[in-house]
């Protein structure tokens, strides 16, 4: 009687698995407010569905405001929704999305959960576990984080905007980074993703964090099990092997070397400012790592200015300049950027930056750079 008729419509809805043996309802969860319309949305998993091959698994996201449209998709408004109509076309796009396990026997959707707001954009994100996926070895397991605001981009990754998303496209590249992330179990047999959950805001930075269970992992002995806490704000840093710690100031810092990083933080405070992070790109950073680091700083909305303080050694100044230019051209700067370069190939690096046409503020000395960063942050914050 969930779909009992009421004066306002129905007392609820009944969702029907698409095919025999799908086991729809294996896992269900609130998705939070994924589409940002002020209404909660739903996640329903069918971990034996065959959309990506036998037992690949499927997960259905249904937007709360569009349930009536999904209901009417079969020609009958009866409060019964075939889950295959989750991606019914509406005036605003789709009534929801259908997520397809990447390979046969992945069992995608063995566990689903809202991830909370991981990327800090005000919209809920989602976690989907596939404990039998083989990314890190047979049945290592995989977990997919999908950002609610970027579902349309993930949908387009296969060339067709049809409301059906292959989970292998969770990490589709976007202007701001990725549409989500794919987490790979550490070893074969771990079955990572057998349970997933939002952890809430563990580190108090305003962004939700994640929990992923791997109940067959062997860290404390055979099948002792392991669980992983991942800080939402640090996912990009972890992927690119960057040493990143978020702080509570408004001046983003990018340096190479822990000693220089600590000195830079101290100088910013001495100049009357507050650093927003500790970001050490290390001595062996590639152009791709520099680009990722710059995007990470730009994504922090509390940052009002960025101080790049590099002493070129193993990381040559011209390589740093190339990474900065690539990052700024793909994601134009929204805040002032102060740059101090010294060391190997410093003249080549400065020349590249000067000829790039980017609105960068040069600095020769450490204190000069810190002072300019504090002043720039003050103007931007007004």
Backbone torsions as a table, in degrees:
resi	resn	phi	psi	omega
1	UNK	NA	14.8	-179.7
2	UNK	-57.6	-34.1	-177.2
3	UNK	-100.5	31.6	176.8
4	UNK	-59.6	136.4	-179.6
5	UNK	-70.0	136.0	175.5
6	UNK	-126.4	174.7	178.9
7	UNK	-60.7	-31.0	-177.3
8	UNK	-94.3	-1.6	-179.5
9	UNK	142.8	-96.5	178.7
10	UNK	-133.8	155.5	175.6
11	UNK	-73.2	-14.1	179.5
12	UNK	172.9	-162.0	-179.8
13	UNK	-135.1	155.5	175.4
14	UNK	-115.8	127.3	-176.9
15	UNK	-109.7	128.5	-171.8
16	UNK	-110.1	129.0	174.7
17	UNK	-58.2	146.1	-171.9
18	UNK	-71.8	-37.4	-175.8
19	UNK	-140.7	155.6	178.0
20	UNK	-56.9	137.0	178.3
21	UNK	85.0	-1.2	-178.8
22	UNK	-66.7	-27.7	-175.2
23	UNK	56.6	47.6	175.4
24	UNK	-60.6	136.2	-177.0
25	UNK	97.6	5.5	175.0
26	UNK	-48.2	-43.7	176.7
27	UNK	-144.3	139.8	177.5
28	UNK	-136.7	153.8	-179.5
29	UNK	-163.0	152.8	162.1
30	UNK	-62.9	140.2	175.3
31	UNK	-94.9	-4.0	-169.8
32	UNK	75.5	-165.9	-179.9
33	UNK	-94.6	87.1	-174.0
34	UNK	-72.8	-40.5	-174.4
35	UNK	-94.9	4.3	172.4
36	UNK	69.5	27.4	-178.9
37	UNK	-100.6	5.9	179.3
38	UNK	87.7	0.7	178.4
39	UNK	-118.1	141.8	179.7
40	UNK	-71.1	150.5	179.9
41	UNK	-116.9	173.8	-169.8
42	UNK	-125.4	148.6	171.1
43	UNK	-121.9	128.4	177.5
44	UNK	-131.7	126.4	-177.5
45	UNK	-106.4	148.2	173.2
46	UNK	-133.1	86.9	-165.8
47	UNK	-75.1	-5.4	175.3
48	UNK	-109.7	9.3	176.3
49	UNK	-66.6	157.7	-167.2
50	UNK	-113.9	22.5	-175.3
51	UNK	-58.2	-33.2	179.8
52	UNK	-109.1	18.4	-175.0
53	UNK	122.0	169.1	-176.3
54	UNK	-54.9	123.6	177.2
55	UNK	59.6	26.5	175.4
56	UNK	-64.3	-33.5	-177.3
57	UNK	90.7	149.0	175.7
58	UNK	-140.3	153.0	176.1
59	UNK	-132.4	140.1	-177.0
60	UNK	-117.6	126.8	171.2
61	UNK	-101.8	124.3	178.4
62	UNK	-119.5	124.4	178.7
63	UNK	-75.5	129.3	-176.8
64	UNK	-56.8	-38.3	-177.3
65	UNK	-74.0	-13.8	-173.6
66	UNK	-113.5	17.1	-179.3
67	UNK	-62.6	-37.6	179.8
68	UNK	-62.1	-37.9	178.7
69	UNK	-66.4	-41.0	177.8
70	UNK	-65.7	-36.8	179.3
71	UNK	-63.5	-41.5	-176.0
72	UNK	-77.1	-7.1	-173.8
73	UNK	-63.1	-26.6	179.9
74	UNK	-92.5	8.5	178.0
75	UNK	87.9	1.4	-178.0
76	UNK	-134.8	121.4	177.6
77	UNK	-90.8	91.5	-173.2
78	UNK	-131.3	7.0	-179.7
79	UNK	78.5	10.6	178.5
80	UNK	-115.6	122.0	-175.2
81	UNK	-116.3	119.8	170.3
82	UNK	-72.6	125.6	-175.7
83	UNK	-60.9	-19.5	176.3
84	UNK	-68.0	-12.4	177.5
85	UNK	-98.2	12.6	178.8
86	UNK	-57.8	-34.1	-178.0
87	UNK	-98.2	30.2	176.3
88	UNK	-58.3	136.7	-180.0
89	UNK	-69.6	135.4	175.7
90	UNK	-125.8	176.4	179.2
91	UNK	-61.3	-31.2	-177.5
92	UNK	-94.8	-2.1	-179.6
93	UNK	144.1	-97.5	178.7
94	UNK	-133.0	156.1	175.7
95	UNK	-73.6	-11.1	178.8
96	UNK	169.9	-161.0	-179.4
97	UNK	-137.3	155.5	176.1
98	UNK	-117.2	123.7	-178.7
99	UNK	-106.8	129.9	-172.8
100	UNK	-110.1	129.4	173.8
101	UNK	-58.2	144.8	-170.5
102	UNK	-72.7	-38.4	-174.8
103	UNK	-133.2	157.1	172.9
104	UNK	-54.6	140.9	176.6
105	UNK	66.3	22.2	172.0
106	UNK	-74.6	-27.5	-175.9
107	UNK	56.9	42.4	177.5
108	UNK	-59.0	133.0	-179.2
109	UNK	97.5	7.8	174.9
110	UNK	-54.7	-28.3	173.4
111	UNK	-151.2	135.9	177.3
112	UNK	-131.5	155.4	179.7
113	UNK	-163.3	151.4	163.8
114	UNK	-64.3	141.9	176.8
115	UNK	-96.6	-1.1	-170.0
116	UNK	74.6	-163.8	-179.9
117	UNK	-98.2	88.6	-174.3
118	UNK	-73.4	-40.3	-174.8
119	UNK	-94.5	4.5	172.4
120	UNK	69.4	27.4	-178.6
121	UNK	-100.6	5.2	178.4
122	UNK	88.6	1.0	179.1
123	UNK	-121.6	147.0	-177.3
124	UNK	-72.0	147.6	176.9
125	UNK	-116.1	173.1	-170.3
126	UNK	-132.9	151.0	174.2
127	UNK	-120.7	134.3	177.7
128	UNK	-131.1	122.8	179.2
129	UNK	-96.4	143.2	175.3
130	UNK	-135.2	85.0	-166.5
131	UNK	-70.2	-15.4	-178.8
132	UNK	-104.0	3.6	177.8
133	UNK	-66.0	156.6	-166.3
134	UNK	-114.1	22.8	-174.7
135	UNK	-58.5	-32.2	-179.8
136	UNK	-112.4	18.0	-175.0
137	UNK	126.1	167.5	-176.6
138	UNK	-55.4	121.6	179.7
139	UNK	55.7	33.0	172.0
140	UNK	-64.7	-31.9	-177.7
141	UNK	88.8	151.3	176.4
142	UNK	-140.8	152.3	175.4
143	UNK	-130.0	139.9	-177.7
144	UNK	-116.5	127.2	170.7
145	UNK	-103.0	124.0	179.1
146	UNK	-118.9	124.5	178.4
147	UNK	-77.5	127.3	-176.0
148	UNK	-57.3	-37.2	-176.3
149	UNK	-75.4	-13.3	-173.6
150	UNK	-112.7	16.4	-177.9
151	UNK	-63.2	-37.5	-179.4
152	UNK	-62.1	-36.2	178.7
153	UNK	-69.6	-42.0	177.2
154	UNK	-63.2	-36.3	178.4
155	UNK	-62.8	-39.6	-176.9
156	UNK	-74.9	-11.3	-172.8
157	UNK	-60.7	-27.3	178.7
158	UNK	-92.4	8.1	177.4
159	UNK	88.6	-0.1	-177.0
160	UNK	-134.1	121.6	176.6
161	UNK	-88.2	86.9	-174.0
162	UNK	-126.5	7.5	179.9
163	UNK	77.9	9.0	178.1
164	UNK	-114.8	123.0	-174.9
165	UNK	-118.7	119.7	170.4
166	UNK	-71.8	128.1	-175.8
167	UNK	-62.2	-18.6	176.0
168	UNK	-67.6	-13.0	178.0
169	UNK	-98.4	12.6	179.0
170	UNK	-58.1	-32.9	-177.4
171	UNK	-99.9	31.8	176.0
172	UNK	-58.3	137.2	-179.2
173	UNK	-70.0	136.6	175.4
174	UNK	-125.2	175.9	178.8
175	UNK	-61.7	-32.6	-177.6
176	UNK	-93.9	-3.0	-179.0
177	UNK	146.5	-96.6	-179.5
178	UNK	-137.3	157.6	176.4
179	UNK	-75.4	-9.7	178.9
180	UNK	169.5	-162.4	-179.3
181	UNK	-138.4	155.9	176.2
182	UNK	-118.5	122.7	-178.7
183	UNK	-107.0	126.1	-172.4
184	UNK	-104.3	130.0	175.2
185	UNK	-56.0	145.9	-171.7
186	UNK	-70.3	-29.9	-176.1
187	UNK	-151.0	156.0	175.8
188	UNK	-55.7	138.0	178.9
189	UNK	85.7	-3.7	-179.3
190	UNK	-68.1	-31.7	-175.4
191	UNK	54.7	46.2	175.1
192	UNK	-63.1	140.0	-177.6
193	UNK	95.7	3.1	177.6
194	UNK	-64.7	-26.6	169.0
195	UNK	-141.2	142.1	-179.4
196	UNK	-141.6	152.4	-179.9
197	UNK	-165.0	154.1	163.2
198	UNK	-68.6	141.6	176.1
199	UNK	-98.2	1.4	-170.8
200	UNK	74.8	-166.4	-178.8
201	UNK	-95.6	83.7	-173.5
202	UNK	-68.2	-41.2	-175.0
203	UNK	-95.7	5.6	171.8
204	UNK	68.4	28.0	-177.9
205	UNK	-100.7	5.4	179.0
206	UNK	88.7	-0.8	178.5
207	UNK	-120.3	142.0	-178.8
208	UNK	-70.4	149.8	178.2
209	UNK	-113.9	172.1	-168.3
210	UNK	-125.4	150.2	171.2
211	UNK	-124.3	131.6	177.3
212	UNK	-129.8	127.0	179.7
213	UNK	-98.6	143.3	175.6
214	UNK	-132.7	84.1	-165.5
215	UNK	-73.6	-9.7	178.5
216	UNK	-107.4	5.2	179.4
217	UNK	-67.7	157.0	-167.3
218	UNK	-111.5	21.2	-174.1
219	UNK	-56.2	-33.2	-180.0
220	UNK	-112.6	18.7	-175.1
221	UNK	126.6	170.2	-176.1
222	UNK	-53.5	119.9	179.2
223	UNK	55.1	32.8	175.3
224	UNK	-65.6	-28.9	-178.7
225	UNK	88.0	151.1	177.0
226	UNK	-143.1	154.6	172.3
227	UNK	-134.1	148.3	-174.1
228	UNK	-123.6	129.5	172.1
229	UNK	-101.6	125.6	178.9
230	UNK	-121.1	124.6	178.3
231	UNK	-76.4	125.6	-174.7
232	UNK	-57.5	-41.7	-176.3
233	UNK	-71.5	-15.4	-173.5
234	UNK	-105.5	8.9	-175.2
235	UNK	-64.2	-44.0	-179.4
236	UNK	-63.6	-38.6	178.6
237	UNK	-64.6	-42.9	-179.9
238	UNK	-63.1	-40.5	-178.2
239	UNK	-62.9	-37.4	-174.8
240	UNK	-101.6	12.9	176.3
241	UNK	59.5	41.8	176.7
242	UNK	-99.6	143.6	178.0
243	UNK	-91.1	101.5	-172.3
244	UNK	-127.0	132.0	173.4
245	UNK	-133.7	122.7	177.8
246	UNK	-77.0	139.0	176.8
247	UNK	-122.6	-174.6	-171.5
248	UNK	-107.5	19.4	179.3
249	UNK	-95.5	-161.6	-177.9
250	UNK	-129.9	13.6	177.8
251	UNK	-116.6	112.1	178.1
252	UNK	-75.1	139.8	-177.4
253	UNK	-124.7	130.4	172.9
254	UNK	-126.0	118.4	-175.9
255	UNK	-136.3	175.0	172.1
256	UNK	-127.8	116.0	-178.0
257	UNK	106.4	133.0	-176.4
258	UNK	-64.4	-37.1	-179.6
259	UNK	-64.3	-46.2	178.1
260	UNK	-65.1	-35.6	178.5
261	UNK	-61.4	-47.5	-179.7
262	UNK	-64.2	-39.7	178.2
263	UNK	-64.0	-39.5	179.5
264	UNK	-64.0	-43.3	178.1
265	UNK	-61.4	-42.3	-180.0
266	UNK	-64.2	-41.8	-178.9
267	UNK	-66.0	-39.3	177.3
268	UNK	-61.5	-42.4	178.1
269	UNK	-67.0	-38.3	178.1
270	UNK	-64.5	-29.5	179.1
271	UNK	-84.6	1.3	176.9
272	UNK	96.0	11.8	-179.9
273	UNK	-110.2	-178.8	179.0
274	UNK	-133.2	123.0	179.4
275	UNK	-70.5	145.3	-179.9
276	UNK	-93.5	-13.1	-176.4
277	UNK	-167.7	167.3	166.9
278	UNK	-115.6	110.7	-178.7
279	UNK	-130.8	105.0	-179.1
280	UNK	-107.5	115.0	-179.4
281	UNK	-84.2	-6.8	175.9
282	UNK	78.3	176.2	-176.0
283	UNK	-83.4	-24.8	-175.4
284	UNK	-106.3	28.4	-175.9
285	UNK	-66.6	139.6	175.4
286	UNK	-91.4	171.6	175.7
287	UNK	-59.8	-36.6	179.3
288	UNK	-65.7	-38.3	178.6
289	UNK	-67.2	-40.2	177.7
290	UNK	-62.3	-44.1	178.9
291	UNK	-60.4	-45.0	179.6
292	UNK	-63.8	-40.1	179.6
293	UNK	-62.5	-41.6	-178.9
294	UNK	-67.1	-40.8	177.4
295	UNK	-62.8	-38.3	179.8
296	UNK	-61.6	-43.9	177.9
297	UNK	-64.3	-42.0	-177.9
298	UNK	-66.4	-27.8	-177.0
299	UNK	-75.2	-18.1	-179.1
300	UNK	-80.9	109.3	-174.9
301	UNK	-70.3	-14.4	177.9
302	UNK	-79.4	-15.6	-178.0
303	UNK	-75.3	124.9	179.4
304	UNK	-109.9	-10.6	175.0
305	UNK	-160.6	154.6	179.4
306	UNK	-123.1	132.3	176.1
307	UNK	-112.1	111.6	176.7
308	UNK	-97.6	116.2	-174.4
309	UNK	-127.2	99.2	-172.7
310	UNK	-120.8	130.7	169.3
311	UNK	-107.9	110.1	-173.8
312	UNK	-72.7	123.7	173.4
313	UNK	-138.0	-100.9	172.0
314	UNK	-63.7	-43.1	173.4
315	UNK	-84.4	104.1	-175.8
316	UNK	-78.0	147.9	-175.1
317	UNK	-63.0	-33.1	179.5
318	UNK	-70.2	-33.5	176.2
319	UNK	-66.8	-41.7	176.6
320	UNK	-59.9	-44.0	-179.8
321	UNK	-61.7	-42.0	179.2
322	UNK	-61.8	-41.5	177.7
323	UNK	-64.9	-42.1	178.8
324	UNK	-62.8	-44.1	-178.7
325	UNK	-63.3	-44.2	179.0
326	UNK	-61.2	-43.2	-178.8
327	UNK	-65.7	-43.0	-177.3
328	UNK	-70.1	-30.8	179.8
329	UNK	-76.7	-31.5	178.3
330	UNK	-84.7	-22.8	-178.2
331	UNK	-144.1	83.3	-171.8
332	UNK	-51.6	138.7	-176.5
333	UNK	-60.1	136.3	176.0
334	UNK	-104.7	-6.0	-180.0
335	UNK	-134.9	161.3	176.0
336	UNK	-63.2	144.8	-179.9
337	UNK	-123.9	120.0	178.0
338	UNK	-102.4	130.6	-173.7
339	UNK	-125.2	124.7	171.8
340	UNK	-120.8	117.7	177.6
341	UNK	-118.0	136.1	172.8
342	UNK	-144.8	155.5	174.2
343	UNK	105.1	-152.2	-172.0
344	UNK	-60.1	128.2	178.1
345	UNK	59.3	33.9	-177.1
346	UNK	-64.6	-40.0	-178.1
347	UNK	-66.8	-39.2	177.3
348	UNK	-63.6	-41.6	179.7
349	UNK	-63.7	-45.0	179.7
350	UNK	-64.0	-38.0	-179.9
351	UNK	-64.8	-43.2	178.4
352	UNK	-59.8	-44.1	-178.6
353	UNK	-68.1	-41.3	-179.1
354	UNK	-64.0	-38.9	-176.7
355	UNK	-83.7	-6.8	-177.9
356	UNK	-72.9	-22.1	-176.5
357	UNK	79.5	5.1	179.3
358	UNK	-76.5	147.1	-178.0
359	UNK	-80.3	70.6	-177.8
360	UNK	-100.8	148.7	180.0
361	UNK	-107.0	111.2	-177.6
362	UNK	-78.4	153.9	175.1
363	UNK	-144.6	141.2	179.6
364	UNK	-91.8	-48.8	-175.1
365	UNK	-100.9	163.8	179.4
366	UNK	-61.8	-52.3	-177.8
367	UNK	-67.4	-34.7	176.6
368	UNK	-60.4	-45.1	179.5
369	UNK	-63.4	-43.9	179.8
370	UNK	-62.7	-42.5	-179.1
371	UNK	-64.8	-42.0	177.9
372	UNK	-65.1	-36.7	178.9
373	UNK	-66.0	-42.7	179.2
374	UNK	-63.8	-43.5	179.4
375	UNK	-63.8	-42.6	-179.2
376	UNK	-65.5	-40.5	178.9
377	UNK	-64.4	-36.8	178.9
378	UNK	-65.4	-41.0	179.0
379	UNK	-69.4	-40.4	-178.3
380	UNK	-67.5	-32.4	-177.0
381	UNK	-77.9	-11.9	-178.7
382	UNK	-81.7	NA	NA
